[in-house]
Structures are given as C-alpha cells and as structure tokens.
Amino acid sequence: MTPTGPRIAGFRLRVAPATILTVIVMAAIVYPALARSVQDSSLAIATAVLLALVMVLCVLIHELAHALTARAFGGDVQEIALTLWGGHTTYRSGTIRPVASMLISLSGPAANIVLALLFSGAASLLREGLHSGQVVVSPFAVAALALIAYASILNWALALFNLLPGLPMDGGRAVESLLTALGTPAWTATTVTAWVGRVVAVAIVVIPLLRGLVAGQMPDLLVMIWALLIASFLFRGAGEALRESRLLRRSQGLSTEALMEPVGPWEPAASLETALAAAGPQRKGLLVGADGTVVLLDPDAVASVPPQQRGSVPASAVALSLGTAPAIRADLSGPDLLEAMVAADAAVFLVQRSDGRIIGAIRATSVNTALGLDH
C-alpha cells in the first residue's frame, strides 16, 4: 500500500503530535533570554512561541535538504518526519555511493548554515534601520529583531550540533560514509561513529552540570531535563547503530547458495501427489506459481492424507501461502544480499540467475537464524 498523508515538495510529511511539546519546551527555554530584550512579558511570550515555530520550520527545511539531495543521487525517499527530537528523513539508499551518502548527510547542516546567514543578514539590516531611524523603534520592532537574531544563533547551534562526528547525528553519518569510502569495513565505521555518539550523549548532560558546579550554582532544571531527553535519544540511537554494525559483520557470511532451498512449480489445481513430486524427494521444498506466489505444503496436513488418496486430494487443501516473493540476484552475498532482502521486506525471496531462471528460494526466517536474530 502506498503511504498517504500530507506532502511537501513531493515527499510524504509526518508531523508527530509530540512536536507541540517541542514548541512548548523550546519556547520556555528561550523565553528568559528574549525577556531581557522584549520588556513586555506578553510580547516576549508570543515572540518565544513564534521563534519555536520558526525553528520547527527550519528543522523541516533541514530535512527537505536531506530528501532533495538523496533524491538527486537516486535515493528512494519514503518520508520526512517531524518529531519530539526534531526530525528525520527515511530513504532507501539503493546504489548510492559512500561519497554521495556523505553529501546527503551534510546537506541538512548546510541548510541550517545558509538559514543562519540569512537570518544574520536580516538582523543586521533591521538593526541598522533602527539605529538610522529608517525603521520606527517600537516594542514590535525590538521583538522582531530579537526573534531574527536568535533564529540565526539557533540555526548555527543546530548546524554545529548535527555536525558532531557521532551517530546518530548527521556528522556521524558523514564520518561513517567517509571511512567506508576510504576502505574501512562498513561495520567498523559504524562501530567507531556509534561510540563517538555515545560519548557526545554523555557530554550533553555532564557539561551543563560541570558548568553549574564551577559557577557555584545548580544548572537550570528545564535545561537539564531537555538535555537528559536529548542524551537518552542519542544514546539509544547510538545503541541501535552498534546493533546494526554487529548485524553487518555477521552478514559477511551470507550467501544465496548457503541459504537457498529447492523450489518446484506450483499449480493450484494439481493433486497433492503431483505437488509432492514437484517439492522434491525430501518433500520439504517450496513451490512457486507463475505469478510469484510461494506456497509450502503443510507437513502435518500432508501426513494426515493416506498415500492412496493423494492422487485425488487437491494440493491447495494442504498448502500454506507465503505470499508473493520478490526476486533477488543469485550472485549477491554478504551485506549486499542483506540490503536487498531488507529493501524487499518479504517472508520469502526467489533466487534468480542473470538469465531470469528461478533456481531456488530463501526464507526470511533462515536469514534471521544465520544472523542470530531468532534467539
């Protein structure tokens, strides 16, 4: 089924309800700083909320930059999501090279740098206008200047934070791609950048605590809560990357030859006796129809049919459908084989030679067993 929902620039957009919480927390964090410039408390609150909304829009532009760059390099973009933690772009890399992946990762922070420069330029123009008298000095003009100036600062902060060289940040993805391009095994590159990501996660909590201790005061409670939430998200993301690296390493031993099972022709109208003959001498093979549907003869159901009746019992009465199976190339192995299977996301896969002939089938459960994921 094709995903539905609002779209922007041709991409599906998902806005999580928790984004509202992001706006509230961000507005609460920036309010004290804005209140020093905007004397009217109501106007300062409104400016803080508007600034938070502007930053959500900046996060969306950040993700759009990822999506557009991924599309330019041939990636299949599934979704742009705005969440409690900011946002993310989901896409299938396909045949994207490591250098292209690095550019995709860096495109988001680059967008924030461009936004920071634009906001900085706008703030300079407005500030000059206020000083020269070309713009009337008013509470709203002061609030506008504060909003634009802080939008520039926050975009710089967003860009620099995302450029940190640890997963799951964009900088970590870029370093991971760079290491892979230089010949480092993919799982090693992922492991290194994931551990850097964990160090960054810990630092996000430790640094404000240390600053508070050095200054002789407790750090702001709201800032610490937000730091803990972000750190937990980053630590969890780094942990997922470490699991991915272990999976990549185990996938080195995957091959179609080792995983493949025999496959015979499936005719829904055939008798059980004919189907058993097509399934092979051990009667454990899979059967595939002309439309790519794969079935498995239920061994318990087969055993319940007396041998003398198997010529008259339809095979469909004891067949278990495994769904329509996508084809994967017979020459795939290791991470390439795993990536092809993950992209297809099916219960069973048909192994196809370059001449189009189907020579066997692989069950997803067999792959999970080989990777140690069924424990």
N, C-alpha and C positions, 0 to 999 in steps of 0.2 A: 504494500500500500504506500502511495506517495504521501510524505508528510504534508499536512496542511497547516495553515496559520498565517499570521501577517508576514509580509515580505518587504525587504528593503534592498534596493539595488539588485533584485532578482534572487536574494538569499532569504531562506526562512528565518524569521526572527522569533525567539522565545524570550519573553520577559518574565522572570520568576517573581512571584509575589514578594519574596524577601528583598527585592530591590527597593521597596518602600522603606524597609528597615535601614538599608544602606543610606538612603537620602536623609533619614532622621538622625542617624548616628553621625554622619558626616557634617550635617548642619550644626549639631550640638558641639562637635569638635572645633569647627571654625568660628563659631559664634563669639567666643571670648576675644579672639583677635580682631574680628570685624567690629565688635562693640567699641574698641578703642578708637576706631576711625569714624564710625557712624554713631553719633551721640544718641539719636532717638532709638530706644530699645525695640519698639515695634518694627521700625525700618531695618534695624540690624538683624532681627529675626527673619524678616522677609528676605533680606539680602543673603543670609546664610542658607536659607532653603533654596533660593534661586541658584546660588553658587553650587549647592549639592546637585541640583538638577542639571546644571551646565556640565558638571563633571561626569555625570552619568552619560550625557550626550557625548562627551569626549571619550569615554570608555567605548561607546558604540562606534565612534569613528576609528578608534584603535583596532577594534575587532574587524571592522569593514576593511581596514588596510590589510590585515591578515588574509581575509577572504578574497579580496581582489587580487592580491599577489599570488595566493595559492591557485586561483583560477587561471591567472596568466601563465603559470608554469604547468598547467594541465591537471591540477588537483580537483577532485570532486567535492565541493563544499556542501555539507549536509545542513548545517545550522550555525547561526550566530545566537549566542545566549547571553543575557544579562542576568546576573545572579547576585547573591549576597556578597560574594567575594570580588565582584567586578564584572568579569565576563570571560567567555572563551569561544573559540571558533572550532567547530568539528569538521574535519575534512579527511578524505582518503587520499593518501599521497601517491598511490599507484607507482609510476616510474620516475617520480621526482628525484633528482639527484641531490646529494648532500649539500652542495653549494646553494642550490635553489631553496632547499629547506632552511638553510641559514638565513637567506634573504627574506623568506616568508616570516621567520621568527622575528627578525629585526624590523620588519615593516611596521609593526604595531608601535613600538617605542619611537620609531622615526616619525610617525604621525603625531605623537604627543609632543615631540620636539618642535615640529612645524607649528602646532597649535600654540605652544608656549611662546614661540617667537611672534606669532600673530597677536596674541593677547598682550605681550610685552610692548609691541609696537603701538597697539591701540591705546594702552595705558599711557604711554609716553605722549601721544598726540592729545589725549584728553587732559593730562596733567599740564601740558604746555598751554592748552586752551584756557584752562582755569587760571593759570598764572598770568597770562596775557590779557585776560578779560574777554576773550572771544567766546568763552562759554561762561554763562552765569553761574556763580557759585551758589549752590543750593544743597540741601540735605540729599536730594536725589542724585545730583551730580557727584557728590562725595561718595555716596553708596555705590554708584556705577563704577567710579574709579577703583574703589576697594574691591569690588567684585571682579573686575577685569584683571587687576594686579594679582589677586590671589589665584585666579584661574590660571594665570601664567605660572605662578610658583607651583601650584599643584600639578600642572602638566609636566613641569620639569621633574617634580618628585616622582610622578607616575612613570615617566620615561626611565629615570635612573633606577628606580626600584625594579622595573621589569628587565633592565639590562644586567642585573646581578647574575653572575655566571653559574647559577644552580637551578636545578629543576624544582618545581615546575615553571619557573619564570622563563620569559622569552629569551633572556640572556643564556640561561642554561640550555635551552633548546638549540640556540645558535652555537654554543661551545660544543655541544654533543654532535651537531652536524659537522662542525669544523674538524673535530677529532676523527670522525668517521671518514671525512674526505681525505685526511692525512694518512689513512690506512689503519687507524685504531679499530679493533673489533667493536661492533656496534654495542655489545653488552658491556664492554669495558668503558666505553664512552658514556653510556647511560649510568653505570655504577658510579663513576667519578663525579658526574654532574649532580646526581641524586644526593650523594653525601655532602657536596657543597651546599645543596639546597637545604639539607637538614641543619647545617651549621648556620645558615642565614636565618632559618626559622627560630633557632635558639637565640641568636643575636638580637632579633626583633624584640624579644622580651627582656633579655639581660641588659641591653644598652640603656633603655629608659630607667631601669632600676638602678643601675650604676650611676647614671647622671643625677638621679634624685639623691642617692647616698652621698655623692661628692658635694652636692649643693646643700646637704643637710636638711632635705625635705622629702616627703613622700611624693612620688610621681602622681600625676592626675589620674584618678580612678577610671574615668571614661577612656582615657588614652590607653591605660593598661588593659582594660577589658577588650578594647578593639585590637590591641597588639597580641593578646592571647588568642583571640579568634583567628586573626590572620596567621599567626605562627602555627596554630593547630592545623589550619588548612594547608599551609606549605609543608609541614612535617608529614601530613598524610599523603599529599601529592608526591613528595619525595619517596615515601614508602612504596607507593604504587609503582613509581619508576624503578625502584630496586627489584620489585617482583617482576616487572617487565624485563629487566636485564637478565634475571635468572632464567626467565622463560626463553629469551633469545639464545642464551647459552645452551640450554637443553635442546633447543630446536636444531642445533647443528647436526644432530644425529638423525633427523627426519629424512625419509626418502619415500618416494611413491612405491618403490619396489618392496621395501620392508613393511609398509602399511597396507598395501593393496590386497584385496580379496578377489577371488574369481567372480565373474558376473556372467549370467546367461540371459537369453532373450525371454521377455515376459509377454505372454499372450493371455489377456484376461479370460478368454473363452476356452483356454486349454484345460485339459484334465490335470488332476493332481499328479498322475503318473508321468505325463509329459513335462510338467513343471519340475518335478524332482529330477528327471533326467537332465533337464537344462541347467539345474542348480549344481550339477557336478556329482562325482562319485561319493563325496562325503555329505552331500545334501545340506551343506551349510552356506553355500554361496548365495549372493544376492542376484536378483533378477531385475532387468531394466526393460521398460517398454519403449516403444518407438517415440513417445513424447517426452522421454527422460524421466518418467516416474519409476522409482525404485521400490521394490517390494521384497519382503523377507517371508519365507514360509515359516509359520509358527511351528516350532518343533513339537510342542505338546499337542497342538491340534492335528498335526500330521500323524503323530503316534496313535491318536485315537481312531484313525481311519484304517480299517482292516486292509491288508495288502491287496486282496482280491477285489476290493471296491474302489481302489484308487484310479482305475481307468474310467470310472463313471462319475466320480466326485469332481466338481469344478475346482480348479486351483484357487480361484478367488474366495472360496469359502474358508480357506485356511491361511490366506495371505495377509500380512501386515504391511500397510503402506508406510514408507519412509519419506514420502513427498517427492517433489521434482528435484533432481540432483543437478547442480551446475557442473560443468566440465572444467577440469584443471589439466595443465600440461603434464605429460608423463616425465619430462626432463627436469621438473622442479625438485628442489631439495632444500633442506635447512630453513633459514629464515624466509627465503623466497616462497617456499611451499607453505609455511605457516601464514605468511601475509596474504597469500592467495586464498587460503581457506577462511581466514578471519574476514576478508573483504566479501566473500561469497555468503558467509554466515548461514550454513545449511547443516542438516543432520548427516548427510552423506554426499560424497563427491564422486563423479565419474572421472576416471583417468583416461585421457585422450592423447593418442600419438599425433605427431605432426601431420600425418595423412588423414586425420579425422576418425580413425578407428578407435573404438572404446575397448580397452584391454583389461579393465578391472574397476573396482570401486573402493573408496576409503570411507570408513565411518568416523564421524567426529569423536565418538567415544574411544576409538582406537588411538586417535591423536592425543586425547586427554590422558589416556593411560601411558602413552610413550613420554609425555611431558611431566608425568607425575602429578596431574591435576585431579585425579579421582580418589586421592587419599583423604 
